Amino acid sequence: MSTILEAAATIKPKTPDEEEVLKNLWSIRPCYLYNEEYEDCTSIKARFHQYFIHGESIDCNQWKRDFDNCVRFEKNATDTKSALELIHSEQKRREERMRAHYGNNVWTKRKAPPEDWAKPLPEHMQKEYESSFLASKAKELRGGPQTPELESSSSCSIM
């Protein structure tokens, strides 16, 4: 992505399109990721998955177009057309992914955390935490003394 960021440094917005590219540059991923998505989408494993989930193969060409646009923009930072196509594709992808969230009419979304958000844990949970591996590690990171019962307690490590 450093190449795209370097390209951004050369853009001095003169048109609304160039301003939009500069403002949304954060949404453009490194080019190799678009190519990986395309290859993954067209793999045999993915085709089987698509067939069983959707009943047909899905169109993977958008990933290829995104890769091509990314490469063009990376090579030529003034190619705002390619950058805008890529940015709009990413916006569409985000909207699709968040459609269920925004379409939710069952749960009321919070405007702020609940008033009792930071209240202490119940006493039984506090006692469980005190003898936990997590508490031991927290004390260790803070540089506090280790309690003997925590040092001798068994813990599992997978290496």
Contact map, one row per residue, 1 for C-alpha under 8 A:
111110000000000000000000000011100000000000000000000000000000000000000000000000000000000000000000000000000000000000000000000000000000000000000000000000000000000
111111000000000000000000000000000000000000000000000000000000000000000000000000000000000000000000000000000000000000000000000000000000000000000000000000000000000
111111100000000000000000000000000000000000000000000000000000000000000000010000000000000000000000000000000000000000000000000000000000000000000000000000000000000
111111110000000000000000000001000000000000000000000000000000000000000000110010000000000000000000000000000000000000000000000000000000000000000000000000000000000
111111111000000000000000000000000000000000000000000000000000000000000000000000000000000000000000000000000000000000000000000000000000000000000000000000000000000
011111111100000000000000000000000000000000000000000000000000000000000000000000000000000000000000000000000000000000000000000000000000000000000000000000000000000
001111111110000000000000000000000000000000000000000000000000000000000000010110000000000000000000000000000000000000000000000000000000000000000000000000000000000
000111111110000000000100100000000000000000000000000000000000000000000000000010000000000000000000000000000000000000000000000000000000000000000000000000000000000
000011111111000000000000000000000000000000000000000000000000000000000000000000000000000000000000000000000000000000000000000000000000000000000000000000000000000
000001111111000000000000000000000000000000000000000000000000000000000000000010000000000000000000000000000000000000000000000000000000000000000000000000000000000
000000111111100001000100000000000000000000000000000000000000000000000000000011000000000000000000000000000000000000000000000000000000000000000000000000000000000
000000001111110001000000000000000000000000000000000000000000000000000000000000000000000000000000000000000000000000000000000000000000000000000000000000000000000
000000000011111101100100000000000000000000000000000000000000000000000000000000000000000000000000000000000000000000000000000000000000000000000000000000000000000
000000000001111101100000000000000000000000000000000000000000000000000000000000000000000000000000000000000000000000000000000000000000000000000000000000000000000
000000000000111111100000000000000000000000000000000000000000000000000000000000000000000000000000000000000000000000000000000000000000000000000000000000000000000
000000000000111111110000000000000000000000000000000000000000000000000000000000000000000000000000000000000000000000000000000000000000000000000000000000000000000
000000000000001111111000000000000000000000000000000000000000000000000000000000010001000000000000000000000000000000000000000000000000000000000000000000000000000
000000000011111111111100000000000000000000000000000000000000000000000000000000010000000000000000000000000000000000000000000000000000000000000000000000000000000
000000000000111111111110000000000000000000000000000000000000000000000000000000000000000000000000000000000000000000000000000000000000000000000000000000000000000
000000000000000111111111000000000000000000000000000000000000000000000000000000000001000000000000000000000000000000000000000000000000000000000000000000000000000
000000000000000011111111100000000000000000000000000000000000000000000000000000010011001000000000000000000000000000000000000000000000000000000000000000000000000
000000010010100001111111100000000000000000000000000000000000000000000000000000000000000000000000000000000000000000000000000000000000000000000000000000000000000
000000000000000000111111110000000000000000000000000000000000000000000000000000000000000000000000000000000000000000000000000000000000000000000000000000000000000
000000000000000000011111111100000000000000000000000000000000000000000000000000000000001000000000000000000000000000000000000000000000000000000000000000000000000
000000010000000000001111111100000000000000000000000000000000000000000000000000000000001000000000000000000000000000000000000000000000000000000000000000000000000
000000000000000000000011111110000000000000000000000000000000000000000000000000000000000000000000000000000000000000000000000000000000000000000000000000000000000
000000000000000000000001111110000000000000000000000000000000000000000000000000000000001001000000000000000000000000000000000000000000000000000000000000000000000
000000000000000000000001111111000000000000000000000000000000000000000100000000000000011001000000000000000000000000000000000000000000000000000000000000000000000
100000000000000000000000011111101100000000000000000000000000000000000000000000000000000000000000000000000000000000000000000000000000000000000000000000000000000
100100000000000000000000000111111100000000000000000000000000000000000100000000000000000000000000000000000000000000000000000000000000000000000000000000000000000
100000000000000000000000000011111110000000000000000000000000000000100110000000000000000000000000000000000000000000000000000000000000000000000000000000000000000
000000000000000000000000000001111111000000000000000000000000000000100000000000000000000000000000000000000000000000000000000000000000000000000000000000000000000
000000000000000000000000000011111111100000000000000000000000000000000000000000000000000000000000000000000000000000000000000000000000000000000000000000000000000
000000000000000000000000000011111111110000000000000000000000001101100000000000000000000000000000000000000000000000000000000000000000000000000000000000000000000
000000000000000000000000000000111111111000000000000000000000001100100000000000000000000000000000000000000000000000000000000000000000000000000000000000000000000
000000000000000000000000000000011111111100000000000000000000000000000000000000000000000000000000000000000000000000000000000000000000000000000000000000000000000
000000000000000000000000000000001111111110000000000000000000001000000000000000000000000000000000000000000000000000000000000000000000000000000000000000000000000
000000000000000000000000000000000111111111000000000000000001101100000000000000000000000000000000000000000000000000000000000000000000000000000000000000000000000
000000000000000000000000000000000011111111100000000000000000000000000000000000000000000000000000000000000000000000000000000000000000000000000000000000000000000
000000000000000000000000000000000001111111100100000000000000000000000000000000000000000000000000000000000000000000000000000000000000000000000000000000000000000
000000000000000000000000000000000000111111100110000000000001000000000000000000000000000000000000000000000000000000000000000000000000000000000000000000000000000
000000000000000000000000000000000000011111110110000000000001000000000000000000000000000000000000000000000000000000000000000000000000000000000000000000000000000
000000000000000000000000000000000000001111111110000000000000000000000000000000000000000000000000000000000000000000000000000000000000000000000000000000000000000
000000000000000000000000000000000000000001111111000000000000000000000000000000000000000000000000000000000000000000000000000000000000000000000000000000000000000
000000000000000000000000000000000000000000111111100000000000000000000000000000000000000000000000000000000000000000000000000000000000000000000000000000000000000
000000000000000000000000000000000000000111111111110000000000000000000000000000000000000000000000000000000000000000000000000000000000000000000000000000000000000
000000000000000000000000000000000000000011111111111000001000000000000000000000000000000000000000000000000000000000000000000000000000000000000000000000000000000
000000000000000000000000000000000000000000011111111100000000000000000000000000000000000000000000000000000000000000000000000000000000000000000000000000000000000
000000000000000000000000000000000000000000001111111110000000000000000000000000000000000000000000000000000000000000000000000000000000000000000000000000000000000
000000000000000000000000000000000000000000000111111111111100000000000000000000000000000000000000000000000000000000000000000000000000000000000000000000000000000
000000000000000000000000000000000000000000000011111111111000000000000000000000000000000000000000000000000000000000000000000000000000000000000000000000000000000
000000000000000000000000000000000000000000000001111111110000000000000000000000000000000000000000000000000000000000000000000000000000000000000000000000000000000
000000000000000000000000000000000000000000000000111111100000000000000000000000000000000000000000000000000000000000000000000000000000000000000000000000000000000
000000000000000000000000000000000000000000000000011111111100000000000000000000000000000000000000000000000000000000000000000000000000000000000000000000000000000
000000000000000000000000000000000000000000000000011111111000000000000000000000000000000000000000000000000000000000000000000000000000000000000000000000000000000
000000000000000000000000000000000000000000000000011101111100000000000000000000000000000000000000000000000000000000000000000000000000000000000000000000000000000
000000000000000000000000000000000000000000000010011001111110000000000000000000000000000000000000000000000000000000000000000000000000000000000000000000000000000
000000000000000000000000000000000000000000000000010001011111000000000000000000000000000000000000000000000000000000000000000000000000000000000000000000000000000
000000000000000000000000000000000000000000000000000000001111110000000000000000000000000000000000000000000000000000000000000000000000000000000000000000000000000
000000000000000000000000000000000000010011000000000000000111111100000000000000000000000000000000000000000000000000000000000000000000000000000000000000000000000
000000000000000000000000000000000000010000000000000000000011111110000000000000000000000000000000000000000000000000000000000000000000000000000000000000000000000
000000000000000000000000000000000000000000000000000000000011111111000000000000000000000000000000000000000000000000000000000000000000000000000000000000000000000
000000000000000000000000000000000110110000000000000000000001111111100000000000000000000000000000000000000000000000000000000000000000000000000000000000000000000
000000000000000000000000000000000110010000000000000000000001111111110000000000000000000000000000000000000000000000000000000000000000000000000000000000000000000
000000000000000000000000000000000000000000000000000000000000111111111000000000000000000000000000000000000000000000000000000000000000000000000000000000000000000
000000000000000000000000000000000100000000000000000000000000011111111100000000000000110010000000000000000000000000000000000000000000000000000000000000000000000
000000000000000000000000000000110110000000000000000000000000001111111110000000000000000000000000000000000000000000000000000000000000000000000000000000000000000
000000000000000000000000000000000000000000000000000000000000000111111111000000000000000000000000000000000000000000000000000000000000000000000000000000000000000
000000000000000000000000000000000000000000000000000000000000000011111111100000000110110000000000000000000000000000000000000000000000000000000000000000000000000
000000000000000000000000000101100000000000000000000000000000000001111111110000000110010000000000000000000000000000000000000000000000000000000000000000000000000
000000000000000000000000000000100000000000000000000000000000000000111111111000000000000000000000000000000000000000000000000000000000000000000000000000000000000
000000000000000000000000000000000000000000000000000000000000000000011111111100100100000000000000000000000000000000000000000000000000000000000000000000000000000
000100000000000000000000000000000000000000000000000000000000000000001111111111110110000000000000000000000000000000000000000000000000000000000000000000000000000
001100100000000000000000000000000000000000000000000000000000000000000111111110000000000000000000000000000000000000000000000000000000000000000000000000000000000
000000000000000000000000000000000000000000000000000000000000000000000011111110000000000000000000000000000000000000000000000000000000000000000000000000000000000
000000100000000000000000000000000000000000000000000000000000000000000001111111100000000000000000000000000000000000000000000000000000000000000000000000000000000
000100110110000000000000000000000000000000000000000000000000000000000000111111110000000000000000000000000000000000000000000000000000000000000000000000000000000
000000000010000000000000000000000000000000000000000000000000000000000000100111110000000000000000000000000000000000000000000000000000000000000000000000000000000
000000000000000000000000000000000000000000000000000000000000000000000001100111111110000000000000000000000000000000000000000000000000000000000000000000000000000
000000000000000011001000000000000000000000000000000000000000000000000000100011111111000000000000000000000000000000000000000000000000000000000000000000000000000
000000000000000000000000000000000000000000000000000000000000000000000000000000111111100000000000000000000000000000000000000000000000000000000000000000000000000
000000000000000000000000000000000000000000000000000000000000000000001101100000111111110000000000000000000000000000000000000000000000000000000000000000000000000
000000000000000000001000000000000000000000000000000000000000000000001100100000111111111000000000000000000000000000000000000000000000000000000000000000000000000
000000000000000010011000000000000000000000000000000000000000000000000000000000011111111100000000000000000000000000000000000000000000000000000000000000000000000
000000000000000000000000000000000000000000000000000000000000000001001000000000001111111110000000000000000000000000000000000000000000000000000000000000000000000
000000000000000000000000000100000000000000000000000000000000000001001100000000000111111111000000000000000000000000000000000000000000000000000000000000000000000
000000000000000000001001101100000000000000000000000000000000000000000000000000000011111111100000000000000000000000000000000000000000000000000000000000000000000
000000000000000000000000000000000000000000000000000000000000000000000000000000000001111111110000000000000000000000000000000000000000000000000000000000000000000
000000000000000000000000000000000000000000000000000000000000000001000000000000000000111111111000000000000000000000000000000000000000000000000000000000000000000
000000000000000000000000001100000000000000000000000000000000000000000000000000000000011111111100000000000000000000000000000000000000000000000000000000000000000
000000000000000000000000000000000000000000000000000000000000000000000000000000000000001111111110000000000000000000000000000000000000000000000000000000000000000
000000000000000000000000000000000000000000000000000000000000000000000000000000000000000111111111000000000000000000000000000000000000000000000000000000000000000
000000000000000000000000000000000000000000000000000000000000000000000000000000000000000011111111100000000000000000000000000000000000000000000000000000000000000
000000000000000000000000000000000000000000000000000000000000000000000000000000000000000001111111110000000000000000000000000000000000000000000000000000000000000
000000000000000000000000000000000000000000000000000000000000000000000000000000000000000000111111111000000000000000000000000000000000000000000000000000000000000
000000000000000000000000000000000000000000000000000000000000000000000000000000000000000000011111111000000000000000000000000000000000000000000000000000000000000
000000000000000000000000000000000000000000000000000000000000000000000000000000000000000000001111111100000000000000000000000000000000000000000000000000000000000
000000000000000000000000000000000000000000000000000000000000000000000000000000000000000000000111111111000000000000000000000000000000000000000000000000000000000
000000000000000000000000000000000000000000000000000000000000000000000000000000000000000000000011111111100000000000000000000000000000000000000000000000000000000
000000000000000000000000000000000000000000000000000000000000000000000000000000000000000000000000111111110000000000000000000000000000000000000000000000000000000
000000000000000000000000000000000000000000000000000000000000000000000000000000000000000000000000011111110000000000000000000000000000000000000000000000000000000
000000000000000000000000000000000000000000000000000000000000000000000000000000000000000000000000011111110000000000000000000000000000000000000000000000000000000
000000000000000000000000000000000000000000000000000000000000000000000000000000000000000000000000001111111000000000000000000000000000000000000000000000000000000
000000000000000000000000000000000000000000000000000000000000000000000000000000000000000000000000000111111110000000000000000000000000000000000000000000000000000
000000000000000000000000000000000000000000000000000000000000000000000000000000000000000000000000000000111111000000000000000000000000000000000000000000000000000
000000000000000000000000000000000000000000000000000000000000000000000000000000000000000000000000000000011111000000000000000000000000000000000000000000000000000
000000000000000000000000000000000000000000000000000000000000000000000000000000000000000000000000000000011111100000000000000000000000000000000000000000000000000
000000000000000000000000000000000000000000000000000000000000000000000000000000000000000000000000000000001111110000000000000000000000000000000000000000000000000
000000000000000000000000000000000000000000000000000000000000000000000000000000000000000000000000000000000011111000000000000000000000000000000000000000000000000
000000000000000000000000000000000000000000000000000000000000000000000000000000000000000000000000000000000001111110000000000000000000000000000000000000000000000
000000000000000000000000000000000000000000000000000000000000000000000000000000000000000000000000000000000000111110000000000000000000000000000000000000000000000
000000000000000000000000000000000000000000000000000000000000000000000000000000000000000000000000000000000000011111000000000000000000000000000000000000000000000
000000000000000000000000000000000000000000000000000000000000000000000000000000000000000000000000000000000000011111101000000000000000000000000000000000000000000
000000000000000000000000000000000000000000000000000000000000000000000000000000000000000000000000000000000000000111111000000000000000000000000000000000000000000
000000000000000000000000000000000000000000000000000000000000000000000000000000000000000000000000000000000000000011111100000000000000000000000000000000000000000
000000000000000000000000000000000000000000000000000000000000000000000000000000000000000000000000000000000000000001111110000000000000000000000000000000000000000
000000000000000000000000000000000000000000000000000000000000000000000000000000000000000000000000000000000000000011111110000000000000000000000000000000000000000
000000000000000000000000000000000000000000000000000000000000000000000000000000000000000000000000000000000000000000111111000000000000000000000000000000000000000
000000000000000000000000000000000000000000000000000000000000000000000000000000000000000000000000000000000000000000011111100000000000000000000000000000000000000
000000000000000000000000000000000000000000000000000000000000000000000000000000000000000000000000000000000000000000000111110000000000000000000000000000000000000
000000000000000000000000000000000000000000000000000000000000000000000000000000000000000000000000000000000000000000000011111011000000000000000000000000000000000
000000000000000000000000000000000000000000000000000000000000000000000000000000000000000000000000000000000000000000000001111111000000000000000000000000000000000
000000000000000000000000000000000000000000000000000000000000000000000000000000000000000000000000000000000000000000000000111111100000000000000000000000000000000
000000000000000000000000000000000000000000000000000000000000000000000000000000000000000000000000000000000000000000000000011111110000000000000000000000000000000
000000000000000000000000000000000000000000000000000000000000000000000000000000000000000000000000000000000000000000000000111111111000000000000000000000000000000
000000000000000000000000000000000000000000000000000000000000000000000000000000000000000000000000000000000000000000000000111111111100000000000000000000000000000
000000000000000000000000000000000000000000000000000000000000000000000000000000000000000000000000000000000000000000000000001111111110000000000000000000000000000
000000000000000000000000000000000000000000000000000000000000000000000000000000000000000000000000000000000000000000000000000111111111000000000000000000000000000
000000000000000000000000000000000000000000000000000000000000000000000000000000000000000000000000000000000000000000000000000011111111011000000000000000000000000
000000000000000000000000000000000000000000000000000000000000000000000000000000000000000000000000000000000000000000000000000001111111001100000000000000000000000
000000000000000000000000000000000000000000000000000000000000000000000000000000000000000000000000000000000000000000000000000000111111101100000000000001000000000
000000000000000000000000000000000000000000000000000000000000000000000000000000000000000000000000000000000000000000000000000000011111111100000000000001000000000
000000000000000000000000000000000000000000000000000000000000000000000000000000000000000000000000000000000000000000000000000000000011111110000000000001000010000
000000000000000000000000000000000000000000000000000000000000000000000000000000000000000000000000000000000000000000000000000000001001111111000000000000000000000
000000000000000000000000000000000000000000000000000000000000000000000000000000000000000000000000000000000000000000000000000000001111111111100000000000000000000
000000000000000000000000000000000000000000000000000000000000000000000000000000000000000000000000000000000000000000000000000000000111111111110000011001000000000
000000000000000000000000000000000000000000000000000000000000000000000000000000000000000000000000000000000000000000000000000000000000111111111000000000000000000
000000000000000000000000000000000000000000000000000000000000000000000000000000000000000000000000000000000000000000000000000000000000011111111100000000000000000
000000000000000000000000000000000000000000000000000000000000000000000000000000000000000000000000000000000000000000000000000000000000001111111111110000000000000
000000000000000000000000000000000000000000000000000000000000000000000000000000000000000000000000000000000000000000000000000000000000000111111111110000000000000
000000000000000000000000000000000000000000000000000000000000000000000000000000000000000000000000000000000000000000000000000000000000000011111111000000000000000
000000000000000000000000000000000000000000000000000000000000000000000000000000000000000000000000000000000000000000000000000000000000000001111111000000000000000
000000000000000000000000000000000000000000000000000000000000000000000000000000000000000000000000000000000000000000000000000000000000000000111111100000000000000
000000000000000000000000000000000000000000000000000000000000000000000000000000000000000000000000000000000000000000000000000000000000000000111111110000000000000
000000000000000000000000000000000000000000000000000000000000000000000000000000000000000000000000000000000000000000000000000000000000000000110011111000000000000
000000000000000000000000000000000000000000000000000000000000000000000000000000000000000000000000000000000000000000000000000000000000000100110001111101100000000
000000000000000000000000000000000000000000000000000000000000000000000000000000000000000000000000000000000000000000000000000000000000000100000000111111100000000
000000000000000000000000000000000000000000000000000000000000000000000000000000000000000000000000000000000000000000000000000000000000000000000000011111110000000
000000000000000000000000000000000000000000000000000000000000000000000000000000000000000000000000000000000000000000000000000000000000000000000000001111111000000
000000000000000000000000000000000000000000000000000000000000000000000000000000000000000000000000000000000000000000000000000000000011100100000000011111111000000
000000000000000000000000000000000000000000000000000000000000000000000000000000000000000000000000000000000000000000000000000000000000000000000000011111111000000
000000000000000000000000000000000000000000000000000000000000000000000000000000000000000000000000000000000000000000000000000000000000000000000000000111111100000
000000000000000000000000000000000000000000000000000000000000000000000000000000000000000000000000000000000000000000000000000000000000000000000000000011111110000
000000000000000000000000000000000000000000000000000000000000000000000000000000000000000000000000000000000000000000000000000000000000000000000000000000011111000
000000000000000000000000000000000000000000000000000000000000000000000000000000000000000000000000000000000000000000000000000000000000100000000000000000001111100
000000000000000000000000000000000000000000000000000000000000000000000000000000000000000000000000000000000000000000000000000000000000000000000000000000000111110
000000000000000000000000000000000000000000000000000000000000000000000000000000000000000000000000000000000000000000000000000000000000000000000000000000000011111
000000000000000000000000000000000000000000000000000000000000000000000000000000000000000000000000000000000000000000000000000000000000000000000000000000000001111
000000000000000000000000000000000000000000000000000000000000000000000000000000000000000000000000000000000000000000000000000000000000000000000000000000000000111
